[in-house]
Amino acid sequence: MIQLDDRTLRQVQLIQLEMLTEVDRICRKCGIKYNIIAGTLLGAVRHGGYIPWDDDADVALLRPEYEKFRKACRTELDKTRFVFQDHRNTKGYRWGYGKIRRKDTLFLREHQEHMPYMQGIFIDVFPLDGVPDNYMLRSMKNFECFCIRKLLWARVGKYAEKNLLKRKIYRLLDKVPEKMIFSYYHMMIRRANGRRTRMVRILTFPTPNNEYGYYRCWYENSADTVFEGKVFKGIKDYDSYLSFKFGSYMELPPIEKRKVHPVSRIKLLE
């Protein structure tokens, strides 16, 4: 595993900033609503930019806006520099959300070296789908999401998992046809957006605080947010969102929790 030094990490962040700028450009041109979220929004509020030890960047769009963005990337994305990936346009891609990657770079996550697609430095582009307002039903939905997430993760988990028994389980799960998993996932998406709900979530990503969802209104009300000296769209009620997700978000975590993702190979722009 490669331990990124401060200089290399900063170079990764600046390449990601280039991709965030491209997302913002496309969304403003095409009238698409998006938000920087999670650690990216936290970094904007607490640090004015990247959390110093953070090695990723996240944006999120409600499902209709995500589909508009996905379509816009076909014609608007600067394909000399970037590529947009999701499971519908990238063979072997196992995630239920999109990524924009920087061409001419490499950012191989540990245990993902065998994945059969271009793995450059990236940012995550998350779609948000509705979940039931009733807590019990939302809990049941969370279990369904958990099962799909593990089925998709199995291709990596059969190598990455340290526990021998769990590795064997992932090997079995990996035998489930990919087409079948994504067919079910698309059925989940249709059901999730059949009516307006108070809460939404990324269906194939964990949620915090045992609430299994986030409030839709957070993503519907954006404000200009300064991040690394540039203006992006971020959640207007950032205090409620960040408190919900991180608790006392202005407090720095202890050093042992300031972790970056394990990387086996990296190549930066020349």
C-alpha positions as CSV (number, residue, x, y, z in Angstrom):
1,M,0.0,0.0,0.0
2,I,1.2,3.5,-0.8
3,Q,1.0,6.1,1.9
4,L,0.3,9.5,0.2
5,D,2.6,12.2,1.4
6,D,1.3,15.7,1.9
7,R,2.6,16.9,-1.5
8,T,1.1,14.0,-3.4
9,L,-2.2,14.3,-1.6
10,R,-2.4,18.0,-2.4
11,Q,-1.8,17.2,-6.1
12,V,-4.7,14.7,-6.0
13,Q,-6.9,17.3,-4.4
14,L,-6.1,19.9,-7.1
15,I,-6.9,17.4,-9.8
16,Q,-10.2,16.6,-8.1
17,L,-10.9,20.4,-7.9
18,E,-10.5,20.5,-11.7
19,M,-13.3,17.9,-11.9
20,L,-15.5,19.7,-9.4
21,T,-15.2,22.8,-11.5
22,E,-16.2,20.8,-14.6
23,V,-19.3,19.5,-12.8
24,D,-20.2,23.0,-11.8
25,R,-19.7,24.3,-15.3
26,I,-22.0,21.7,-16.9
27,C,-24.7,22.1,-14.2
28,R,-24.8,25.8,-14.5
29,K,-24.9,25.7,-18.3
30,C,-27.6,23.0,-18.4
31,G,-29.7,24.2,-15.4
32,I,-29.0,21.1,-13.3
33,K,-29.2,21.3,-9.5
34,Y,-26.4,19.7,-7.6
35,N,-24.7,20.1,-4.2
36,I,-21.2,19.4,-2.8
37,I,-21.9,17.0,0.2
38,A,-20.3,15.0,3.0
39,G,-16.6,15.7,3.6
40,T,-16.4,18.1,0.7
41,L,-19.1,20.3,2.3
42,L,-17.6,19.9,5.7
43,G,-14.2,20.9,4.3
44,A,-15.8,24.1,2.8
45,V,-17.4,25.0,6.1
46,R,-14.6,24.1,8.5
47,H,-11.5,24.6,6.4
48,G,-12.5,26.8,3.5
49,G,-11.5,23.9,1.2
50,Y,-10.3,20.3,1.5
51,I,-10.1,18.7,4.8
52,P,-6.3,18.5,4.9
53,W,-6.1,14.7,5.0
54,D,-9.1,14.1,2.6
55,D,-8.5,12.3,-0.7
56,D,-11.9,12.4,-2.3
57,A,-14.7,14.8,-3.3
58,D,-18.4,14.2,-3.4
59,V,-21.3,15.8,-5.2
60,A,-25.0,14.6,-5.1
61,L,-28.1,15.2,-7.2
62,L,-31.7,14.1,-6.7
63,R,-32.5,11.3,-9.2
64,P,-34.1,13.5,-11.9
65,E,-31.2,15.9,-11.8
66,Y,-28.7,13.0,-11.8
67,E,-30.3,11.6,-15.0
68,K,-30.0,15.1,-16.6
69,F,-26.4,15.3,-15.6
70,R,-25.6,11.9,-16.9
71,K,-27.2,12.8,-20.3
72,A,-25.4,16.2,-20.4
73,C,-22.1,14.5,-19.9
74,R,-22.4,12.8,-23.3
75,T,-22.2,16.2,-25.1
76,E,-20.9,18.7,-22.6
77,L,-18.1,16.9,-20.7
78,D,-14.6,17.8,-21.8
79,K,-13.6,14.4,-23.0
80,T,-10.1,15.5,-23.7
81,R,-9.6,15.5,-19.9
82,F,-12.4,13.6,-18.3
83,V,-14.6,10.5,-18.5
84,F,-17.9,9.9,-16.8
85,Q,-18.4,6.3,-15.6
86,D,-21.4,4.4,-14.2
87,H,-22.7,0.9,-14.6
88,R,-24.7,1.8,-17.7
89,N,-21.8,2.9,-19.8
90,T,-18.7,1.1,-18.3
91,K,-18.3,-2.6,-18.5
92,G,-17.5,-4.2,-15.1
93,Y,-18.3,-1.1,-13.1
94,R,-19.9,-2.3,-9.8
95,W,-21.1,0.8,-8.1
96,G,-24.6,2.2,-8.0
97,Y,-23.4,5.8,-8.6
98,G,-21.2,7.6,-11.0
99,K,-17.6,8.8,-11.1
100,I,-15.8,11.4,-13.1
101,R,-12.2,10.4,-13.7
102,R,-9.2,12.4,-14.9
103,K,-7.6,10.9,-18.0
104,D,-3.9,10.4,-18.0
105,T,-3.9,9.6,-14.2
106,L,-4.1,6.4,-12.1
107,F,-5.5,6.0,-8.6
108,L,-5.7,2.3,-7.9
109,R,-7.6,1.5,-4.7
110,E,-6.1,-1.4,-2.8
111,H,-7.8,-4.7,-3.8
112,Q,-9.4,-3.1,-6.9
113,E,-6.5,-3.6,-9.2
114,H,-8.4,-6.3,-11.1
115,M,-11.4,-4.2,-11.9
116,P,-11.7,-4.0,-15.7
117,Y,-12.1,-0.2,-16.4
118,M,-10.0,2.9,-16.4
119,Q,-9.2,3.9,-12.8
120,G,-7.9,7.4,-12.8
121,I,-8.2,10.0,-10.0
122,F,-11.9,10.6,-9.5
123,I,-14.8,12.3,-7.8
124,D,-18.0,10.6,-6.8
125,V,-21.3,11.7,-8.3
126,F,-24.2,10.4,-6.2
127,P,-27.9,10.0,-7.2
128,L,-30.4,10.4,-4.4
129,D,-33.6,8.3,-4.4
130,G,-36.6,8.4,-2.2
131,V,-37.0,6.2,0.9
132,P,-40.1,5.6,3.0
133,D,-41.0,8.3,5.6
134,N,-42.1,5.6,8.0
135,Y,-39.1,4.6,10.1
136,M,-40.0,0.9,10.2
137,L,-40.4,0.7,6.4
138,R,-37.2,2.8,6.0
139,S,-35.4,0.3,8.2
140,M,-36.6,-2.5,6.0
141,K,-35.5,-0.6,2.9
142,N,-32.1,-0.2,4.5
143,F,-31.7,-3.9,4.7
144,E,-32.6,-4.3,1.0
145,C,-30.0,-1.6,0.2
146,F,-27.4,-3.4,2.3
147,C,-28.0,-6.7,0.4
148,I,-27.6,-5.0,-3.0
149,R,-24.5,-3.1,-1.8
150,K,-22.8,-6.3,-0.7
151,L,-23.7,-8.1,-3.9
152,L,-22.0,-5.4,-5.8
153,W,-19.1,-5.2,-3.4
154,A,-18.5,-8.9,-3.6
155,R,-16.2,-8.5,-6.7
156,V,-13.8,-6.6,-4.4
157,G,-14.7,-8.1,-1.1
158,K,-13.6,-11.6,-2.1
159,Y,-10.1,-10.1,-2.0
160,A,-10.3,-7.2,0.4
161,E,-12.1,-8.9,3.3
162,K,-9.7,-10.1,6.1
163,N,-12.1,-12.6,7.6
164,L,-11.7,-16.0,5.7
165,L,-15.4,-17.0,6.2
166,K,-16.6,-13.6,4.9
167,R,-14.2,-13.9,1.9
168,K,-15.8,-17.2,1.0
169,I,-19.3,-15.7,1.3
170,Y,-18.2,-12.9,-1.0
171,R,-16.9,-15.4,-3.5
172,L,-20.4,-17.0,-3.5
173,L,-22.1,-13.7,-3.8
174,D,-19.9,-12.8,-6.7
175,K,-21.4,-15.7,-8.7
176,V,-24.7,-13.8,-8.9
177,P,-25.0,-12.5,-12.4
178,E,-24.2,-8.8,-12.6
179,K,-27.1,-8.2,-15.0
180,M,-29.5,-9.7,-12.4
181,I,-28.2,-7.4,-9.7
182,F,-28.5,-4.2,-11.7
183,S,-31.9,-5.3,-13.0
184,Y,-33.1,-5.4,-9.4
185,Y,-31.4,-2.2,-8.6
186,H,-33.2,-0.4,-11.4
187,M,-36.5,-1.8,-10.1
188,M,-35.5,-0.3,-6.7
189,I,-34.9,3.1,-8.4
190,R,-38.4,3.0,-10.1
191,R,-40.1,2.2,-6.8
192,A,-38.1,4.8,-4.9
193,N,-39.2,7.6,-7.2
194,G,-42.8,6.6,-7.7
195,R,-43.9,9.3,-5.3
196,R,-42.4,12.2,-3.4
197,T,-41.0,11.3,0.0
198,R,-39.7,13.5,2.8
199,M,-36.4,11.5,2.9
200,V,-33.9,10.4,0.3
201,R,-30.6,8.4,0.3
202,I,-27.9,6.9,-1.9
203,L,-29.3,3.4,-2.3
204,T,-26.0,1.7,-2.5
205,F,-24.1,3.7,0.2
206,P,-24.4,3.5,4.0
207,T,-26.3,6.2,5.9
208,P,-25.5,7.6,9.4
209,N,-27.1,7.7,12.8
210,N,-29.5,4.7,12.1
211,E,-31.9,7.1,10.3
212,Y,-31.3,5.4,7.0
213,G,-32.0,8.6,5.0
214,Y,-31.5,12.4,4.7
215,Y,-34.0,15.1,4.4
216,R,-34.9,15.9,0.8
217,C,-35.3,19.6,1.5
218,W,-31.5,19.8,2.2
219,Y,-30.8,19.0,-1.4
220,E,-33.5,21.2,-2.8
221,N,-32.2,24.4,-1.2
222,S,-28.7,25.2,-2.3
223,A,-26.4,28.2,-1.7
224,D,-23.2,29.4,-3.2
225,T,-20.4,27.8,-1.2
226,V,-16.8,28.8,-1.3
227,F,-14.4,25.8,-1.6
228,E,-10.7,26.3,-2.4
229,G,-11.4,29.8,-3.5
230,K,-14.1,28.7,-6.1
231,V,-17.8,28.9,-5.8
232,F,-19.9,25.8,-5.9
233,K,-23.4,24.8,-4.9
234,G,-23.7,23.5,-1.4
235,I,-26.5,22.7,1.0
236,K,-27.9,26.0,2.3
237,D,-28.8,24.6,5.7
238,Y,-25.4,23.1,6.1
239,D,-25.5,23.2,9.9
240,S,-28.5,20.8,10.1
241,Y,-27.0,18.5,7.5
242,L,-23.5,18.4,8.9
243,S,-24.8,18.0,12.5
244,F,-27.0,15.1,11.3
245,K,-24.1,13.4,9.5
246,F,-21.1,14.2,11.7
247,G,-22.3,15.4,15.0
248,S,-20.1,18.1,16.4
249,Y,-18.6,18.8,13.0
250,M,-16.4,21.8,13.9
251,E,-14.3,19.6,16.2
252,L,-11.4,17.9,14.5
253,P,-11.3,14.1,14.9
254,P,-8.4,12.5,16.7
255,I,-5.3,11.9,14.6
256,E,-5.8,8.1,14.4
257,K,-9.2,8.7,12.7
258,R,-7.8,11.0,10.0
259,K,-7.5,8.3,7.4
260,V,-7.1,8.2,3.6
261,H,-8.1,5.3,1.3
262,P,-5.5,2.6,0.8
263,V,-3.9,3.0,-2.6
264,S,-1.7,0.4,-4.4
265,R,-0.6,2.6,-7.4
266,I,-0.9,6.2,-8.3
267,K,0.1,8.3,-11.3
268,L,-0.4,12.1,-11.4
269,L,-0.5,14.4,-14.3
270,E,2.9,15.1,-15.9
